[in-house]
Amino acid sequence: MDGNFFVNGEAAGSDTNIRNLENTNNNSMAGALRLGYLWNAGAISWGAEGGYVDLGKVTGNDNYAVQDAGGPYDPLHISIKTQGEMLGGVFKLHYGDYGWFFSARGGWFHSHTSARVHDQLGLSSVSASNNGDGIYAGFGLGYDFNKHLGISLNYDYFNSRANGIYAGRFNTGMYGGTIEYRF
């Protein structure tokens, strides 16, 4: 059994699910940077990772919040941005010495969410931010060119929590490509 450190970067798109928003733009650019250590035993690698992820920004309208509060109809425009730290485990199953592999990851996600809400008439504007603990999980399919360099296509799921900001919970899917260097 041997081991090595790794660093990888992911460029991705994200799709955030926030209930009750209309005219939403759920899709955004996202990205992640991860550092960790892998133990290798034959075709199996496992280890620990830590990193930082930016899940992008979601915008949309809430056409009923002001009306439900007894005010005149004036839709609220909402913009929500989430990023945070992650700490978890990673597993890889290799096919051959170098070449194709399947990967899975998961762990703790500490999110930082900020929101800005303003009405369409420009009469009011409110900003808020909050932190919360959630989870992340993902899988990927990749190819190792050699002992030190590999690429993969991944899907990761993030559960963000931010009490007091809109629904307080956001689920984001991130899909993209990763390049990894091992040393």
Secondary structure, 3 states (H helix, E strand, C coil): CEEEEEEEEEEEEEEEECCCCEEEECEEEEEEEEEEEEEEECCEEEEEEEEEEEEEEEEEEECCHHHHCCCCCCCEEEEEEEEEEEEEEEEEEECCCCCEEEEEEEEEEEEEEEEEEEECCCCCEEEEEEEEEEEEEEEEEEEECCCCEEEEEEEEEEEEECCCCCCCEEEEEEEEEEEEEEC
